[in-house]
Amino acid sequence: MKHTSIWKMLLAAMCLALLGCLQAQELKGHVSIILLGATGDLAKKYLWQGLFQLYLDEAGKGHSFSFHGAALTAPQQGQKLMDKALESLSCPKDLVPSRCDELKGQFLQLSQYRQLKTVEDYQTLNKDIETQVQQDGLWEAGRIFYFSVPPFAYADIARNINSSCRPHPGAWLRVVFEKPFGHDHLSAQQLASELGSFFQEEEMYRVDHYLGKQAVAQILPFRDQNRKALDGLWNRHHVERVEIILKETIDAEGRASFYEEYGVIRDTLQNHLTEILTLVAMELPLNISSSAAVLQHKLQAFQALRGLQKSSAILGQYQAYSGQVRRELQKPDGFQSLTPTFAGVLVHIDNLRWEGVPFILMSGKALDERVGYVRIVFKNRAYCTQSERHWVPEQSRCLPQQIIFYIGHGELGHPAILVSRNLFKPSLPTQSWEEVQDQPGLHLFGRPLSDYYAYRPVREQDAYSTLLSHIFHCRKESFITTENLLASWVFWTPLLDSLAFEVPRPYPGGAENGQLLDFEFSGGQLTFSQQQLEVLIPDLVSVPKPSDFQVLGAQYRQSPLITAWPEELISKLASDIEAAAVQAVRLFGKFHLALSGGSSPIALFQQLATGHYSFPWAHTHLWLVDERCVPLSDPDSNFQGLQAHLLQHVRVPYYNIHPMPVHLHQRLCAEEDQGAQTYASEISALVANSSFDLVLLGMGTDGHTASLFPQSPTGLDGDQLVVLTESPFRPHQRMSLSLPLINRAKKVAVLVMGRTKREITTLVSRVGHEPKKWPISGVVPLSGQLIWYMDYEAFLG
């Protein structure tokens, strides 16, 4: 009897527990999902299928659902269009047909179309959701609004949701946005600010669908599960380079309106490829399941990206593109677009893990194949005495070592993760990834498939299905925060601005491209491998190349003038500086070189860094001609530009590098800190007679040089060697060598480049010695030599 009573008590407890579980499931509440733009292409191709997959995954787990397709179309016509989109819904292959039909019927019953056009429409939707929840005896868990509409419609919809269609307190709201998220940093800021006035950051989900692709979504888990093997490999000491590639065979036909506004960099590199880059490059959090930690580490990766220069990119445009634009946008017959349809960009990351490792981002349309991948190539320091026929893939260190996250398509035809067998055997979750069977004859990245440990998803899943599941489960690490979005635009906008009027290389498209788009990288520069452009368009007059012109010598302001195309001019100036350095070191054992900042010398710094291996850097002292009053680590700092484009590529002893002391005692250019006097004392102590061997100057469009500006007498005469000055441009405070100190130099080179300098070049050629009006006119070395270096655009216009 005693045992019987115990069993009764246990049975009662089990029943109560089971009832509690059932109640807990019921208490998960009702979720309303509103798809805005429900009859559009994206909804028809991906979003309705993604929502159906979400229902398949979550049906019976405690939540109840309703799906509202919304658009501007009138109800009757809209319902017809939506019904047509829903006809193509499909179930996974492993779901039995009867169960599929049952669940599909349920989903269709739960889906209805409604017109959302006015404030009243949103109020009606809100009331209908509340009524449905009450009638069914449910409570509301939350609402998801998916914006599958153009960005110009975001603000009005957001305003209506915020004012008329928010759920009651206690229920959550999630709003989902599709790219593009702005056109540049300013427009992205404006859009983010506008949306931020209606929604909290935790309510917003910005979609980059590449983050839902299975190979991309596996990058962080792969790194996490293989920490032990990768800890010693995932760094600059072992990684030779990283390639992030997205190639398409289709062109932009039918999308010319969008493509003409955005181009390939905004369409794929600024978002898809940059997001992938951060997944590869970011420091791995201890817990990759923490959305906050992942997003914070991604932001840190953004902040470590080195600024891009014009020379970091190469551009192309398939031959038929301009004709498509003329037809679709009714442009005149002679219209030629400058929009790139192909781009390669070289990215560097300035941190200890990745310093010096090139990250190559490339994407384009009308290429020879459709494929996407991330390829990490490791350095190979091995030499194998045996001939290659005796090499064993699992053992030979001479075979290439690489890890590839194969996004899809291409010769393999499906997502995959490939790891060279001579690297390590990776660990992947067996319930979701399986080994790929060998395919004799199939070669990937120069090696047979059998050379890799190769894995593919057990079940392939569309990216949108993955992301919709993440939205539903509040997994924000797969989405783009406002902070990360703006960080990306800060990185890309200067490059886009500098390339705005660049003429892309034409290419025929497809297999006919041949080697025309092959490119090489050196230092911070990308260049096409094939320098001789083929004439792809009949009767196109070939454009003269820099090499078609010689460097010309002449006189300017009674001093020698050297003029050429930019490439030849920079080469000549770099050679002249090297010759001066070699001579000074031979005679005096050291070379004192003072360099100006700004954009003009960047190409010179890069040329010195990559093309002058006999330069006596070990005996060279580097000084600054002027500096902005910002911290030396600031991107606007002249020293930071010198560091990025020259110092990190050459071996100058650290004690021979002399940045201007603009940041003392946590203050910037404070008179009482005597930074100018300190720099002057350092020059007097180290430079004989305070006479630099060579000073490199530029000339502004207002006639300023160094940081000596018109209508400002500071630094134009007197005994001061270094002065604090005021610039009309931000940042206003500057430190500069004075004109008297510059004129003590043994040699002064003035570099003037670009069409914008044509007017001031003409003006200065005619004026006398008037440094208060045109400070550059005061550059007259006392006993040294002045040489002008001008490109043809500055000299001739």
Secondary structure, DSSP 8 states (H G I E B T S, - for coil): -HHHHHHHHHHHHHHHHHHHHHHHHHTT-EEEEEEETTTSHHIIIIIHHHHHHHHHHHTTSS-EEEEEEEESS-HHHHHHHHHHHHTT----TTS-HHHHHHHHHHHHHHEEEEE--SHHHHHHHHHHHHHHHHHTT--EEEEEEEE-S-GGGHHHHHHHHHHH----TTSEEEEEEES---SSHHHHHHHHHHHHTTS-GGGEEEE-GGGGSHHHHTHHHHHHHTHHHHTTTSSTTTEEEEEEEEE-SS--TT-HHHHHHHHHIIIIIIIIIHHHHHHHHS---S-TT-HHHHHHHHHHHHHTB----GGGEEEEEETTHHHHHHHHTT--TT------SEEEEEE-B-STTTTT--EEEEEESS-S--EEEEEEEE------SS-GGG--TTT-SSS--EEEEEEEETTT-S-EEEEETTT------TTTEEE----TT-EETTEEGGGEEEEEESS---HHHHHHHHHHTT-GGGSB-HHHHHHHHHHHHHHHHHTTT---EEE--GGGGTTTT-EEEETTEEEES--S----STT------GGGS--EEEEETTEEEEEE-HHHHHHHHHHHHHHHHHHHHHHHS-EEEEE--SSTTHHHHHHHHHH-TT--GGGEEEEESEEESS-TTSTT-HHHHHHHHTGGGS---GGGEE----EETTEES-GGGTHHHHHHHHHHHHSGGG--SEEEEE--TTS-BTTB-TT--TTSSSS-SEEEEE-SSSS-EEEEE-HHHHTTSSEEEEEE-SGGGHHHHHHHHH--S-TTT-GGGG---SSSEEEEEEEHHHHH-
